[in-house]
Amino acid sequence: MTKSELIQRLAEANPHLYLRDVERIVTTIFDEITDALASGDRVELRGFGAFSVKERGSRTGRNPRTGDSVDVPSKFIPYFKTGKQLREKLNTHG
Amino acid sequence: MSNQTITRAQLSEAVYQEVGLSRNESADLLESVLAMITDALAKDETVKISSFGSFSVRSKGQRIGRNPKTGEEVPILPRKVLVFRPSQVMKARINAKRSPGSAA
């Protein structure tokens, strides 16, 4: 499922809304999560999961072609931990 | 750096501010979005949200684990796990605002 398919499904489930508004709703949700992570917050959606940002320290890497060592600066990595209910849903088969 | 925890309340408030719907309906729509993602993943579908990231389901085989307290061997049954891969856009945004020395 892509973002546009998600928008389509949400629009079908809510025929009283303009497609344009459904698009804005979906975009807003993902933008808010990204904004929160970018400002150092975590996002916790009970039952679904939690997004957080972890810092990965600087390290010395190597150019795989030449073998030269290169300094890789520290960076922030977004991380998702699956919520309990979602994890259970993935593992139930009817 | 604010280090707060954002929950459904703030996300549905953002939806409420963005589109002229009631707070209740905004909260319901957020819930629907999460439910639709969950349903797709439960069917082993990959969910790709452009400029955000993708969620995919990975199957793990059975392996032998150990009870760390008793040392007893226990089989860990095959199961499915969810993997989130952030998009380049998200990674760039997270590092742009936070990296030291960036003009902000």
N, CA and C atoms of all chains as a GROMACS GRO file, in nm:
protein
  594
    1MET      N    1   0.084  -0.118   0.000
    1MET     CA    2   0.000   0.000   0.000
    1MET      C    3   0.089   0.125   0.000
    2THR      N    4   0.059   0.215  -0.090
    2THR     CA    5   0.135   0.340  -0.096
    2THR      C    6   0.054   0.451  -0.029
    3LYS      N    7   0.117   0.568  -0.017
    3LYS     CA    8   0.046   0.680   0.045
    3LYS      C    9  -0.080   0.715  -0.036
    4SER      N   10  -0.069   0.711  -0.169
    4SER     CA   11  -0.187   0.747  -0.249
    4SER      C   12  -0.298   0.642  -0.237
    5GLU      N   13  -0.259   0.515  -0.220
    5GLU     CA   14  -0.362   0.412  -0.198
    5GLU      C   15  -0.428   0.429  -0.061
    6LEU      N   16  -0.348   0.468   0.036
    6LEU     CA   17  -0.403   0.494   0.170
    6LEU      C   18  -0.504   0.610   0.164
    7ILE      N   19  -0.468   0.715   0.091
    7ILE     CA   20  -0.558   0.830   0.074
    7ILE      C   21  -0.687   0.786   0.005
    8GLN      N   22  -0.672   0.702  -0.097
    8GLN     CA   23  -0.788   0.651  -0.169
    8GLN      C   24  -0.882   0.571  -0.078
    9ARG      N   25  -0.823   0.481   0.001
    9ARG     CA   26  -0.905   0.399   0.092
    9ARG      C   27  -0.975   0.486   0.196
   10LEU      N   28  -0.902   0.585   0.247
   10LEU     CA   29  -0.962   0.673   0.348
   10LEU      C   30  -1.074   0.756   0.286
   11ALA      N   31  -1.054   0.797   0.161
   11ALA     CA   32  -1.157   0.875   0.092
   11ALA      C   33  -1.282   0.789   0.067
   12GLU      N   34  -1.261   0.663   0.032
   12GLU     CA   35  -1.376   0.573   0.008
   12GLU      C   36  -1.454   0.548   0.137
   13ALA      N   37  -1.381   0.542   0.249
   13ALA     CA   38  -1.448   0.519   0.378
   13ALA      C   39  -1.517   0.646   0.429
   14ASN      N   40  -1.481   0.761   0.371
   14ASN     CA   41  -1.538   0.889   0.415
   14ASN      C   42  -1.589   0.969   0.296
   15PRO      N   43  -1.695   0.920   0.231
   15PRO     CA   44  -1.741   0.984   0.106
   15PRO      C   45  -1.790   1.128   0.124
   16HIS      N   46  -1.814   1.169   0.250
   16HIS     CA   47  -1.859   1.307   0.271
   16HIS      C   48  -1.744   1.408   0.269
   17LEU      N   49  -1.619   1.360   0.261
   17LEU     CA   50  -1.504   1.451   0.261
   17LEU      C   51  -1.452   1.473   0.119
   18TYR      N   52  -1.400   1.594   0.096
   18TYR     CA   53  -1.334   1.620  -0.032
   18TYR      C   54  -1.203   1.543  -0.037
   19LEU      N   55  -1.169   1.490  -0.153
   19LEU     CA   56  -1.042   1.418  -0.169
   19LEU      C   57  -0.925   1.506  -0.126
   20ARG      N   58  -0.934   1.635  -0.162
   20ARG     CA   59  -0.829   1.730  -0.126
   20ARG      C   60  -0.806   1.735   0.025
   21ASP      N   61  -0.916   1.731   0.100
   21ASP     CA   62  -0.905   1.734   0.245
   21ASP      C   63  -0.848   1.603   0.299
   22VAL      N   64  -0.887   1.491   0.240
   22VAL     CA   65  -0.834   1.361   0.282
   22VAL      C   66  -0.682   1.360   0.261
   23GLU      N   67  -0.638   1.414   0.149
   23GLU     CA   68  -0.493   1.423   0.122
   23GLU      C   69  -0.423   1.507   0.228
   24ARG      N   70  -0.486   1.619   0.263
   24ARG     CA   71  -0.425   1.707   0.365
   24ARG      C   72  -0.419   1.639   0.501
   25ILE      N   73  -0.522   1.561   0.532
   25ILE     CA   74  -0.525   1.492   0.661
   25ILE      C   75  -0.408   1.392   0.670
   26VAL      N   76  -0.394   1.312   0.565
   26VAL     CA   77  -0.288   1.209   0.567
   26VAL      C   78  -0.150   1.275   0.569
   27THR      N   79  -0.133   1.378   0.486
   27THR     CA   80  -0.005   1.448   0.482
   27THR      C   81   0.028   1.511   0.617
   28THR      N   82  -0.074   1.572   0.679
   28THR     CA   83  -0.053   1.636   0.809
   28THR      C   84  -0.004   1.537   0.913
   29ILE      N   85  -0.066   1.419   0.916
   29ILE     CA   86  -0.027   1.319   1.016
   29ILE      C   87   0.122   1.283   1.002
   30PHE      N   88   0.164   1.252   0.879
   30PHE     CA   89   0.304   1.211   0.863
   30PHE      C   90   0.400   1.328   0.881
   31ASP      N   91   0.359   1.447   0.838
   31ASP     CA   92   0.444   1.566   0.858
   31ASP      C   93   0.462   1.597   1.006
   32GLU      N   94   0.355   1.584   1.082
   32GLU     CA   95   0.363   1.610   1.226
   32GLU      C   96   0.461   1.515   1.294
   33ILE      N   97   0.455   1.388   1.253
   33ILE     CA   98   0.547   1.289   1.313
   33ILE      C   99   0.691   1.327   1.279
   34THR      N  100   0.714   1.360   1.151
   34THR     CA  101   0.850   1.397   1.109
   34THR      C  102   0.897   1.523   1.182
   35ASP      N  103   0.809   1.624   1.193
   35ASP     CA  104   0.845   1.748   1.262
   35ASP      C  105   0.882   1.721   1.407
   36ALA      N  106   0.802   1.637   1.471
   36ALA     CA  107   0.828   1.605   1.612
   36ALA      C  108   0.965   1.540   1.626
   37LEU      N  109   0.994   1.445   1.540
   37LEU     CA  110   1.124   1.377   1.547
   37LEU      C  111   1.238   1.474   1.519
   38ALA      N  112   1.215   1.565   1.422
   38ALA     CA  113   1.319   1.661   1.387
   38ALA      C  114   1.346   1.757   1.502
   39SER      N  115   1.246   1.782   1.587
   39SER     CA  116   1.274   1.872   1.700
   39SER      C  117   1.308   1.795   1.826
   40GLY      N  118   1.337   1.668   1.813
   40GLY     CA  119   1.388   1.592   1.926
   40GLY      C  120   1.282   1.525   2.011
   41ASP      N  121   1.157   1.530   1.968
   41ASP     CA  122   1.050   1.465   2.044
   41ASP      C  123   1.036   1.320   2.000
   42ARG      N  124   0.967   1.242   2.083
   42ARG     CA  125   0.930   1.109   2.038
   42ARG      C  126   0.780   1.106   2.017
   43VAL      N  127   0.734   1.011   1.937
   43VAL     CA  128   0.592   1.003   1.906
   43VAL      C  129   0.544   0.865   1.947
   44GLU      N  130   0.450   0.861   2.041
   44GLU     CA  131   0.404   0.732   2.089
   44GLU      C  132   0.257   0.713   2.056
   45LEU      N  133   0.228   0.611   1.976
   45LEU     CA  134   0.091   0.581   1.938
   45LEU      C  135   0.057   0.443   1.994
   46ARG      N  136  -0.003   0.443   2.110
   46ARG     CA  137  -0.034   0.319   2.181
   46ARG      C  138  -0.102   0.217   2.092
   47GLY      N  139  -0.054   0.096   2.096
   47GLY     CA  140  -0.114  -0.010   2.016
   47GLY      C  141  -0.054  -0.019   1.877
   48PHE      N  142   0.002   0.093   1.830
   48PHE     CA  143   0.061   0.094   1.696
   48PHE      C  144   0.213   0.087   1.707
   49GLY      N  145   0.270   0.183   1.776
   49GLY     CA  146   0.415   0.182   1.793
   49GLY      C  147   0.466   0.318   1.832
   50ALA      N  148   0.597   0.328   1.850
   50ALA     CA  149   0.656   0.455   1.891
   50ALA      C  150   0.774   0.488   1.801
   51PHE      N  151   0.778   0.614   1.759
   51PHE     CA  152   0.891   0.665   1.679
   51PHE      C  153   0.982   0.744   1.772
   52SER      N  154   1.110   0.720   1.759
   52SER     CA  155   1.204   0.799   1.838
   52SER      C  156   1.329   0.822   1.753
   53VAL      N  157   1.418   0.904   1.804
   53VAL     CA  158   1.541   0.935   1.732
   53VAL      C  159   1.658   0.890   1.818
   54LYS      N  160   1.750   0.818   1.758
   54LYS     CA  161   1.868   0.775   1.832
   54LYS      C  162   1.991   0.837   1.768
   55GLU      N  163   2.087   0.869   1.852
   55GLU     CA  164   2.210   0.924   1.797
   55GLU      C  165   2.308   0.812   1.771
   56ARG      N  166   2.365   0.815   1.654
   56ARG     CA  167   2.470   0.719   1.623
   56ARG      C  168   2.602   0.796   1.625
   57GLY      N  169   2.692   0.752   1.707
   57GLY     CA  170   2.818   0.824   1.725
   57GLY      C  171   2.905   0.827   1.602
   58SER      N  172   3.001   0.918   1.602
   58SER     CA  173   3.093   0.925   1.489
   58SER      C  174   3.184   0.803   1.491
   59ARG      N  175   3.230   0.765   1.375
   59ARG     CA  176   3.317   0.647   1.368
   59ARG      C  177   3.413   0.667   1.251
   60THR      N  178   3.512   0.584   1.248
   60THR     CA  179   3.603   0.588   1.135
   60THR      C  180   3.562   0.478   1.038
   61GLY      N  181   3.523   0.518   0.919
   61GLY     CA  182   3.485   0.420   0.819
   61GLY      C  183   3.595   0.406   0.717
   62ARG      N  184   3.571   0.321   0.621
   62ARG     CA  185   3.670   0.304   0.516
   62ARG      C  186   3.605   0.315   0.379
   63ASN      N  187   3.676   0.377   0.290
   63ASN     CA  188   3.631   0.377   0.153
   63ASN      C  189   3.653   0.235   0.101
   64PRO      N  190   3.546   0.165   0.067
   64PRO     CA  191   3.562   0.023   0.032
   64PRO      C  192   3.646   0.002  -0.094
   65ARG      N  193   3.650   0.104  -0.178
   65ARG     CA  194   3.727   0.087  -0.301
   65ARG      C  195   3.878   0.108  -0.278
   66THR      N  196   3.909   0.214  -0.204
   66THR     CA  197   4.051   0.246  -0.189
   66THR      C  198   4.109   0.200  -0.056
   67GLY      N  199   4.022   0.171   0.042
   67GLY     CA  200   4.072   0.132   0.174
   67GLY      C  201   4.113   0.250   0.259
   68ASP      N  202   4.100   0.372   0.208
   68ASP     CA  203   4.133   0.492   0.287
   68ASP      C  204   4.038   0.504   0.405
   69SER      N  205   4.087   0.550   0.518
   69SER     CA  206   3.994   0.571   0.629
   69SER      C  207   3.931   0.709   0.618
   70VAL      N  208   3.804   0.715   0.650
   70VAL     CA  209   3.726   0.838   0.641
   70VAL      C  210   3.652   0.857   0.773
   71ASP      N  211   3.645   0.982   0.820
   71ASP     CA  212   3.568   1.007   0.941
   71ASP      C  213   3.420   1.016   0.906
   72VAL      N  214   3.339   0.933   0.969
   72VAL     CA  215   3.194   0.940   0.950
   72VAL      C  216   3.140   1.015   1.071
   73PRO      N  217   3.080   1.134   1.051
   73PRO     CA  218   3.032   1.213   1.165
   73PRO      C  219   2.912   1.147   1.231
   74SER      N  220   2.884   1.186   1.354
   74SER     CA  221   2.767   1.131   1.423
   74SER      C  222   2.640   1.180   1.354
   75LYS      N  223   2.538   1.098   1.360
   75LYS     CA  224   2.412   1.139   1.298
   75LYS      C  225   2.294   1.084   1.377
   76PHE      N  226   2.177   1.139   1.347
   76PHE     CA  227   2.055   1.097   1.416
   76PHE      C  228   1.975   1.005   1.326
   77ILE      N  229   1.931   0.895   1.383
   77ILE     CA  230   1.858   0.795   1.306
   77ILE      C  231   1.716   0.779   1.363
   78PRO      N  232   1.615   0.793   1.279
   78PRO     CA  233   1.480   0.766   1.328
   78PRO      C  234   1.462   0.616   1.350
   79TYR      N  235   1.387   0.582   1.452
   79TYR     CA  236   1.373   0.444   1.493
   79TYR      C  237   1.227   0.418   1.526
   80PHE      N  238   1.177   0.301   1.490
   80PHE     CA  239   1.037   0.267   1.519
   80PHE      C  240   1.031   0.139   1.599
   81LYS      N  241   0.960   0.143   1.710
   81LYS     CA  242   0.939   0.022   1.789
   81LYS      C  243   0.793  -0.017   1.775
   82THR      N  244   0.769  -0.138   1.728
   82THR     CA  245   0.633  -0.184   1.704
   82THR      C  246   0.555  -0.196   1.835
   83GLY      N  247   0.433  -0.150   1.836
   83GLY     CA  248   0.347  -0.161   1.953
   83GLY      C  249   0.300  -0.304   1.974
   84LYS      N  250   0.258  -0.331   2.097
   84LYS     CA  251   0.222  -0.468   2.134
   84LYS      C  252   0.105  -0.522   2.051
   85GLN      N  253   0.000  -0.439   2.038
   85GLN     CA  254  -0.118  -0.488   1.964
   85GLN      C  255  -0.087  -0.512   1.816
   86LEU      N  256  -0.008  -0.424   1.758
   86LEU     CA  257   0.027  -0.442   1.617
   86LEU      C  258   0.112  -0.568   1.600
   87ARG      N  259   0.206  -0.588   1.692
   87ARG     CA  260   0.291  -0.706   1.685
   87ARG      C  261   0.207  -0.833   1.695
   88GLU      N  262   0.106  -0.830   1.782
   88GLU     CA  263   0.019  -0.946   1.795
   88GLU      C  264  -0.063  -0.968   1.668
   89LYS      N  265  -0.108  -0.859   1.606
   89LYS     CA  266  -0.187  -0.871   1.483
   89LYS      C  267  -0.106  -0.933   1.371
   90LEU      N  268   0.024  -0.904   1.368
   90LEU     CA  269   0.108  -0.960   1.262
   90LEU      C  270   0.120  -1.111   1.278
   91ASN      N  271   0.103  -1.157   1.400
   91ASN     CA  272   0.128  -1.298   1.429
   91ASN      C  273   0.001  -1.380   1.455
   92THR      N  274  -0.116  -1.324   1.423
   92THR     CA  275  -0.237  -1.404   1.436
   92THR      C  276  -0.282  -1.442   1.296
   93HIS      N  277  -0.317  -1.566   1.281
   93HIS     CA  278  -0.365  -1.610   1.150
   93HIS      C  279  -0.499  -1.675   1.166
   94GLY      N  280  -0.597  -1.626   1.094
   94GLY     CA  281  -0.732  -1.677   1.109
   94GLY      C  282  -0.766  -1.789   1.014
   95MET      N  283   1.588   2.146   2.126
   95MET     CA  284   1.554   2.008   2.162
   95MET      C  285   1.449   2.008   2.272
   96SER      N  286   1.331   1.958   2.241
   96SER     CA  287   1.229   1.968   2.344
   96SER      C  288   1.208   1.840   2.424
   97ASN      N  289   1.237   1.725   2.365
   97ASN     CA  290   1.223   1.598   2.435
   97ASN      C  291   1.086   1.573   2.499
   98GLN      N  292   0.984   1.602   2.423
   98GLN     CA  293   0.850   1.571   2.470
   98GLN      C  294   0.803   1.443   2.401
   99THR      N  295   0.694   1.389   2.452
   99THR     CA  296   0.634   1.275   2.384
   99THR      C  297   0.503   1.321   2.321
  100ILE      N  298   0.497   1.304   2.190
  100ILE     CA  299   0.377   1.340   2.114
  100ILE      C  300   0.287   1.216   2.109
  101THR      N  301   0.159   1.236   2.130
  101THR     CA  302   0.066   1.123   2.125
  101THR      C  303  -0.045   1.152   2.024
  102ARG      N  304  -0.142   1.061   2.022
  102ARG     CA  305  -0.259   1.080   1.935
  102ARG      C  306  -0.323   1.218   1.954
  103ALA      N  307  -0.326   1.266   2.078
  103ALA     CA  308  -0.393   1.393   2.107
  103ALA      C  309  -0.335   1.506   2.022
  104GLN      N  310  -0.200   1.516   2.019
  104GLN     CA  311  -0.138   1.625   1.942
  104GLN      C  312  -0.152   1.604   1.792
  105LEU      N  313  -0.147   1.477   1.748
  105LEU     CA  314  -0.162   1.452   1.604
  105LEU      C  315  -0.303   1.485   1.557
  106SER      N  316  -0.404   1.446   1.636
  106SER     CA  317  -0.540   1.477   1.590
  106SER      C  318  -0.568   1.626   1.603
  107GLU      N  319  -0.503   1.693   1.698
  107GLU     CA  320  -0.516   1.839   1.708
  107GLU      C  321  -0.459   1.905   1.581
  108ALA      N  322  -0.347   1.852   1.531
  108ALA     CA  323  -0.288   1.906   1.408
  108ALA      C  324  -0.382   1.886   1.290
  109VAL      N  325  -0.448   1.770   1.285
  109VAL     CA  326  -0.546   1.744   1.177
  109VAL      C  327  -0.663   1.843   1.191
  110TYR      N  328  -0.706   1.862   1.315
  110TYR     CA  329  -0.817   1.955   1.344
  110TYR      C  330  -0.782   2.096   1.297
  111GLN      N  331  -0.660   2.141   1.325
  111GLN     CA  332  -0.616   2.275   1.285
  111GLN      C  333  -0.606   2.289   1.133
  112GLU      N  334  -0.570   2.179   1.067
  112GLU     CA  335  -0.542   2.183   0.924
  112GLU      C  336  -0.670   2.182   0.839
  113VAL      N  337  -0.766   2.099   0.880
  113VAL     CA  338  -0.889   2.084   0.803
  113VAL      C  339  -1.004   2.124   0.895
  114GLY      N  340  -1.105   2.189   0.842
  114GLY     CA  341  -1.212   2.237   0.929
  114GLY      C  342  -1.312   2.132   0.974
  115LEU      N  343  -1.264   2.024   1.034
  115LEU     CA  344  -1.353   1.920   1.086
  115LEU      C  345  -1.359   1.930   1.238
  116SER      N  346  -1.452   1.859   1.297
  116SER     CA  347  -1.461   1.861   1.444
  116SER      C  348  -1.342   1.785   1.503
  117ARG      N  349  -1.316   1.810   1.632
  117ARG     CA  350  -1.207   1.739   1.700
  117ARG      C  351  -1.232   1.589   1.700
  118ASN      N  352  -1.361   1.553   1.723
  118ASN     CA  353  -1.396   1.411   1.724
  118ASN      C  354  -1.367   1.344   1.592
  119GLU      N  355  -1.410   1.410   1.484
  119GLU     CA  356  -1.390   1.350   1.353
  119GLU      C  357  -1.241   1.344   1.318
  120SER      N  358  -1.166   1.447   1.359
  120SER     CA  359  -1.022   1.448   1.334
  120SER      C  360  -0.956   1.328   1.403
  121ALA      N  361  -0.998   1.302   1.527
  121ALA     CA  362  -0.943   1.189   1.602
  121ALA      C  363  -0.980   1.057   1.535
  122ASP      N  364  -1.106   1.047   1.486
  122ASP     CA  365  -1.150   0.925   1.418
  122ASP      C  366  -1.070   0.901   1.291
  123LEU      N  367  -1.040   1.009   1.218
  123LEU     CA  368  -0.965   0.993   1.093
  123LEU      C  369  -0.823   0.945   1.120
  124LEU      N  370  -0.761   0.999   1.223
  124LEU     CA  371  -0.627   0.952   1.261
  124LEU      C  372  -0.632   0.803   1.294
  125GLU      N  373  -0.735   0.765   1.369
  125GLU     CA  374  -0.751   0.623   1.405
  125GLU      C  375  -0.769   0.537   1.281
  126SER      N  376  -0.847   0.586   1.184
  126SER     CA  377  -0.868   0.511   1.060
  126SER      C  378  -0.737   0.491   0.984
  127VAL      N  379  -0.655   0.597   0.982
  127VAL     CA  380  -0.527   0.587   0.911
  127VAL      C  381  -0.442   0.477   0.975
  128LEU      N  382  -0.434   0.478   1.108
  128LEU     CA  383  -0.353   0.377   1.177
  128LEU      C  384  -0.411   0.237   1.155
  129ALA      N  385  -0.545   0.227   1.155
  129ALA     CA  386  -0.609   0.097   1.134
  129ALA      C  387  -0.583   0.045   0.992
  130MET      N  388  -0.585   0.134   0.894
  130MET     CA  389  -0.561   0.092   0.755
  130MET      C  390  -0.418   0.045   0.735
  131ILE      N  391  -0.325   0.112   0.800
  131ILE     CA  392  -0.185   0.069   0.792
  131ILE      C  393  -0.171  -0.068   0.859
  132THR      N  394  -0.232  -0.082   0.977
  132THR     CA  395  -0.227  -0.208   1.050
  132THR      C  396  -0.285  -0.324   0.968
  133ASP      N  397  -0.401  -0.300   0.906
  133ASP     CA  398  -0.464  -0.406   0.826
  133ASP      C  399  -0.376  -0.447   0.709
  134ALA      N  400  -0.316  -0.350   0.643
  134ALA     CA  401  -0.230  -0.383   0.529
  134ALA      C  402  -0.111  -0.467   0.576
  135LEU      N  403  -0.051  -0.427   0.688
  135LEU     CA  404   0.065  -0.501   0.741
  135LEU      C  405   0.025  -0.641   0.786
  136ALA      N  406  -0.095  -0.654   0.844
  136ALA     CA  407  -0.143  -0.785   0.889
  136ALA      C  408  -0.159  -0.879   0.770
  137LYS      N  409  -0.179  -0.822   0.651
  137LYS     CA  410  -0.189  -0.904   0.529
  137LYS      C  411  -0.052  -0.918   0.461
  138ASP      N  412   0.053  -0.883   0.534
  138ASP     CA  413   0.190  -0.892   0.483
  138ASP      C  414   0.220  -0.794   0.371
  139GLU      N  415   0.137  -0.692   0.358
  139GLU     CA  416   0.163  -0.591   0.256
  139GLU      C  417   0.269  -0.494   0.310
  140THR      N  418   0.352  -0.442   0.220
  140THR     CA  419   0.445  -0.336   0.258
  140THR      C  420   0.369  -0.204   0.247
  141VAL      N  421   0.392  -0.115   0.341
  141VAL     CA  422   0.327   0.016   0.337
  141VAL      C  423   0.434   0.120   0.310
  142LYS      N  424   0.422   0.187   0.195
  142LYS     CA  425   0.523   0.286   0.156
  142LYS      C  426   0.462   0.424   0.159
  143ILE      N  427   0.515   0.509   0.245
  143ILE     CA  428   0.466   0.646   0.254
  143ILE      C  429   0.577   0.736   0.202
  144SER      N  430   0.555   0.793   0.085
  144SER     CA  431   0.663   0.870   0.022
  144SER      C  432   0.703   0.987   0.111
  145SER      N  433   0.830   1.015   0.114
  145SER     CA  434   0.897   1.117   0.194
  145SER      C  435   0.887   1.092   0.345
  146PHE      N  436   0.827   0.979   0.385
  146PHE     CA  437   0.823   0.942   0.527
  146PHE      C  438   0.907   0.816   0.550
  147GLY      N  439   0.862   0.707   0.492
  147GLY     CA  440   0.936   0.583   0.508
  147GLY      C  441   0.848   0.465   0.472
  148SER      N  442   0.902   0.344   0.488
  148SER     CA  443   0.822   0.228   0.455
  148SER      C  444   0.823   0.129   0.570
  149PHE      N  445   0.708   0.063   0.586
  149PHE     CA  446   0.692  -0.041   0.686
  149PHE      C  447   0.682  -0.173   0.613
  150SER      N  448   0.761  -0.270   0.652
  150SER     CA  449   0.746  -0.401   0.588
  150SER      C  450   0.753  -0.510   0.693
  151VAL      N  451   0.697  -0.624   0.658
  151VAL     CA  452   0.689  -0.737   0.750
  151VAL      C  453   0.793  -0.839   0.711
  152ARG      N  454   0.870  -0.882   0.810
  152ARG     CA  455   0.974  -0.982   0.783
  152ARG      C  456   0.944  -1.107   0.865
  153SER      N  457   0.956  -1.223   0.801
  153SER     CA  458   0.933  -1.348   0.874
  153SER      C  459   1.063  -1.398   0.930
  154LYS      N  460   1.058  -1.438   1.056
  154LYS     CA  461   1.179  -1.492   1.119
  154LYS      C  462   1.159  -1.641   1.142
  155GLY      N  463   1.259  -1.718   1.117
  155GLY     CA  464   1.249  -1.862   1.135
  155GLY      C  465   1.263  -1.902   1.281
  156GLN      N  466   1.239  -2.029   1.308
  156GLN     CA  467   1.253  -2.077   1.445
  156GLN      C  468   1.401  -2.082   1.482
  157ARG      N  469   1.432  -2.048   1.607
  157ARG     CA  470   1.569  -2.062   1.654
  157ARG      C  471   1.566  -2.103   1.801
  158ILE      N  472   1.680  -2.149   1.846
  158ILE     CA  473   1.688  -2.193   1.985
  158ILE      C  474   1.733  -2.078   2.072
  159GLY      N  475   1.650  -2.045   2.171
  159GLY     CA  476   1.688  -1.943   2.267
  159GLY      C  477   1.719  -2.010   2.399
  160ARG      N  478   1.752  -1.929   2.496
  160ARG     CA  479   1.787  -1.984   2.625
  160ARG      C  480   1.725  -1.897   2.733
  161ASN      N  481   1.666  -1.960   2.830
  161ASN     CA  482   1.618  -1.884   2.946
  161ASN      C  483   1.741  -1.834   3.020
  162PRO      N  484   1.762  -1.704   3.025
  162PRO     CA  485   1.887  -1.653   3.082
  162PRO      C  486   1.900  -1.685   3.231
  163LYS      N  487   1.789  -1.708   3.298
  163LYS     CA  488   1.797  -1.736   3.441
  163LYS      C  489   1.834  -1.882   3.467
  164THR      N  490   1.768  -1.973   3.396
  164THR     CA  491   1.789  -2.116   3.424
  164THR      C  492   1.889  -2.180   3.328
  165GLY      N  493   1.916  -2.114   3.216
  165GLY     CA  494   2.006  -2.174   3.118
  165GLY      C  495   1.938  -2.279   3.032
  166GLU      N  496   1.810  -2.295   3.055
  166GLU     CA  497   1.732  -2.396   2.984
  166GLU      C  498   1.711  -2.355   2.838
  167GLU      N  499   1.723  -2.450   2.748
  167GLU     CA  500   1.701  -2.420   2.606
  167GLU      C  501   1.552  -2.419   2.574
  168VAL      N  502   1.509  -2.315   2.504
  168VAL     CA  503   1.367  -2.303   2.466
  168VAL      C  504   1.362  -2.269   2.318
  169PRO      N  505   1.276  -2.334   2.242
  169PRO     CA  506   1.265  -2.294   2.101
  169PRO      C  507   1.191  -2.160   2.090
  170ILE      N  508   1.243  -2.068   2.008
  170ILE     CA  509   1.173  -1.944   1.979
  170ILE      C  510   1.099  -1.969   1.848
  171LEU      N  511   0.969  -1.965   1.853
  171LEU     CA  512   0.887  -2.002   1.739
  171LEU      C  513   0.903  -1.903   1.624
  172PRO      N  514   0.877  -1.950   1.502
  172PRO     CA  515   0.882  -1.858   1.388
  172PRO      C  516   0.781  -1.746   1.410
  173ARG      N  517   0.818  -1.624   1.375
  173ARG     CA  518   0.723  -1.514   1.394
  173ARG      C  519   0.752  -1.405   1.294
  174LYS      N  520   0.665  -1.307   1.293
  174LYS     CA  521   0.680  -1.197   1.199
  174LYS      C  522   0.715  -1.070   1.275
  175VAL      N  523   0.805  -0.995   1.220
  175VAL     CA  524   0.841  -0.868   1.283
  175VAL      C  525   0.823  -0.756   1.181
  176LEU      N  526   0.800  -0.637   1.234
  176LEU     CA  527   0.781  -0.520   1.150
  176LEU      C  528   0.911  -0.442   1.142
  177VAL      N  529   0.945  -0.402   1.022
  177VAL     CA  530   1.066  -0.322   1.004
  177VAL      C  531   1.025  -0.188   0.945
  178PHE      N  532   1.072  -0.080   1.005
  178PHE     CA  533   1.047   0.054   0.951
  178PHE      C  534   1.176   0.106   0.892
  179ARG      N  535   1.171   0.147   0.764
  179ARG     CA  536   1.288   0.209   0.702
  179ARG      C  537   1.255   0.354   0.672
  180PRO      N  538   1.320   0.447   0.741
  180PRO     CA  539   1.291   0.588   0.715
  180PRO      C  540   1.338   0.628   0.576
  181SER      N  541   1.265   0.722   0.516
  181SER     CA  542   1.305   0.769   0.383
  181SER      C  543   1.426   0.862   0.395
  182GLN      N  544   1.491   0.886   0.284
  182GLN     CA  545   1.604   0.980   0.280
  182GLN      C  546   1.558   1.118   0.325
  183VAL      N  547   1.435   1.155   0.283
  183VAL     CA  548   1.381   1.287   0.317
  183VAL      C  549   1.370   1.300   0.469
  184MET      N  550   1.317   1.196   0.533
  184MET     CA  551   1.304   1.204   0.679
  184MET      C  552   1.440   1.210   0.746
  185LYS      N  553   1.532   1.127   0.702
  185LYS     CA  554   1.666   1.127   0.762
  185LYS      C  555   1.731   1.264   0.747
  186ALA      N  556   1.715   1.323   0.628
  186ALA     CA  557   1.775   1.454   0.603
  186ALA      C  558   1.712   1.560   0.694
  187ARG      N  559   1.580   1.554   0.710
  187ARG     CA  560   1.514   1.655   0.794
  187ARG      C  561   1.555   1.642   0.940
  188ILE      N  562   1.569   1.520   0.986
  188ILE     CA  563   1.607   1.499   1.125
  188ILE      C  564   1.750   1.547   1.151
  189ASN      N  565   1.835   1.528   1.053
  189ASN     CA  566   1.974   1.571   1.073
  189ASN      C  567   1.995   1.719   1.045
  190ALA      N  568   1.911   1.776   0.957
  190ALA     CA  569   1.928   1.918   0.923
  190ALA      C  570   1.907   2.006   1.045
  191LYS      N  571   1.797   1.978   1.120
  191LYS     CA  572   1.766   2.064   1.233
  191LYS      C  573   1.856   2.038   1.352
  192ARG      N  574   1.908   1.915   1.361
  192ARG     CA  575   1.973   1.879   1.486
  192ARG      C  576   2.125   1.883   1.483
  193SER      N  577   2.184   1.875   1.363
  193SER     CA  578   2.328   1.864   1.361
  193SER      C  579   2.393   1.990   1.417
  194PRO      N  580   2.498   1.977   1.495
  194PRO     CA  581   2.564   2.094   1.551
  194PRO      C  582   2.626   2.174   1.437
  195GLY      N  583   2.624   2.304   1.451
  195GLY     CA  584   2.685   2.388   1.349
  195GLY      C  585   2.594   2.423   1.234
  196SER      N  586   2.474   2.364   1.230
  196SER     CA  587   2.382   2.401   1.124
  196SER      C  588   2.314   2.532   1.162
  197ALA      N  589   2.296   2.620   1.067
  197ALA     CA  590   2.233   2.747   1.095
  197ALA      C  591   2.085   2.724   1.120
  198ALA      N  592   2.037   2.752   1.238
  198ALA     CA  593   1.896   2.731   1.267
  198ALA      C  594   1.843   2.844   1.355
   0.00000   0.00000   0.00000
